[in-house]
Amino acid sequence: MTNNPDVETDIITVTRHILETQSTAADKQPTGDFTQLLNSLQFAFKFIAHNIRRATLVNLIGLSGTANKTGDEQKKLDVIGDDIFINAMKASGKVKVLVSEEQEDLIVFSGDGKYAVVCDPIDGSSNLDAGVSVGTIFGVYRLGESSNGSIKDVLRPGKELVAAGYTMYGASANLVLTTGQGLDGFTLDNALGEFILTHPNIRIPNSRAIYSVNEGNSQYWAEGTRKYFESLKFPEDGSKPYSARYIGSMVADVHRTLLYGGIFAYPADKKSKKGKLRLLYEGFPMAFVVEQAGGRAINDEGKRILDLVPEEIHERSGIWLGSKGEIDKAEKFLV
């Protein structure tokens, strides 16, 4: 065996990583089902990444002329991304129930699939035409033994997820994944067509003076929310104010927060009384991801996001997540 310092030949792909950790909650008694599901998820991410990169060249930018269930105008790529995800999950043969932001109701597939998948196929699509990073958010529930596929399979607390993560489509396609045993990041090698482990065991810094929030909504905020962000910008102890970093794409904002530390918030307000972000396929997966990195995720009442139980598939919630130390500080203003 030769040693070449310039070429790493023993690389860890996401599939290899999962196969080497098959004792995960996603597949307690390894059957290969979760690995097959993961392969279908990867295909969807690669296919969406491919279409995003060529969107301007093949006229996939702009609005499709339709709106989804939650009232958001759909981009052409929203519709394509949704179709890609639906077909990939159906083809896997391992998914019984699928919930997508772009679909009014859940989708139940035929067959004996053991999993339910919840997803936002292209989060932050309003930024697509400007070339800003967007992403796919997903979560996976394992079905009960007696389940035949129904809404009960997904109206469950986020703490019952067996896997979750997101893929960010930017300068590269970055997959961040947890199966409940920590958090790992993978980068798509376009030449190999594989997601390669590049960020093992991601840990969010306990504290960092960075906040990410849409301050355009500040006039609608509750008093506690307003006072909290004022305390960051105008510290009474004379310390340096926090830096503001807001992209407007949840995946990109959370990804930066995970790597650098700080706090990301999208609180409920007078305009969006229940919040704007969807609990099932945005809040739950991101809360699971952040907690697995050592952070915290709460709602406007200081309740742990993963303990909440949605009453309908498109339910909204105020969300605060990030470094544990920063969420602890914010919580004092909220409750």
HELIX and SHEET records of a PDB file:
HELIX    1   1 VAL A   14  LEU A   19  1                                   6    
HELIX    2   2 ALA A   25  ASP A   27  5                                   3    
HELIX    3   3 ASP A   33  ARG A   53  1                                  21    
HELIX    4   4 LYS A   76  SER A   92  1                                  17    
HELIX    5   5 SER A  125  ALA A  130  5                                   6    
HELIX    6   6 ILE A  151  ASP A  153  5                                   3    
HELIX    7   7 GLY A  158  GLU A  160  5                                   3    
HELIX    8   8 GLU A  215  TYR A  220  5                                   6    
HELIX    9   9 GLU A  223  LYS A  233  1                                  11    
HELIX   10  10 MET A  250  TYR A  260  1                                  11    
HELIX   11  11 LEU A  279  GLY A  283  3                                   5    
HELIX   12  12 PHE A  284  GLN A  292  1                                   9    
HELIX   13  13 ILE A  305  ASP A  307  5                                   3    
HELIX   14  14 LYS A  324  LEU A  334  1                                  11    
SHEET    1   A 2 LEU A  63  ALA A  67  0                                        
SHEET    2   A 2 GLU A  73  LYS A  75 -1                                        
SHEET    1   B 8 ILE A 107  VAL A 108  0                                        
SHEET    2   B 8 VAL A  95  SER A 100 -1                                        
SHEET    3   B 8 TYR A 115  ASP A 123  1                                        
SHEET    4   B 8 VAL A 134  ARG A 142 -1                                        
SHEET    5   B 8 ALA A 163  TYR A 169 -1                                        
SHEET    6   B 8 ALA A 173  THR A 178 -1                                        
SHEET    7   B 8 ASP A 184  ASP A 189 -1                                        
SHEET    8   B 8 GLU A 194  HIS A 199 -1                                        
SHEET    1   C 5 SER A 243  ALA A 244  0                                        
SHEET    2   C 5 ILE A 210  SER A 212  1                                        
SHEET    3   C 5 ILE A 263  TYR A 266  1                                        
SHEET    4   C 5 ILE A 319  GLY A 322 -1                                        
SHEET    5   C 5 ARG A 296  ILE A 298 -1                                        
SHEET    1   D 2 LEU A 277  ARG A 278  0                                        
SHEET    2   D 2 ARG A 316  SER A 317 -1                                        
END                                                                             
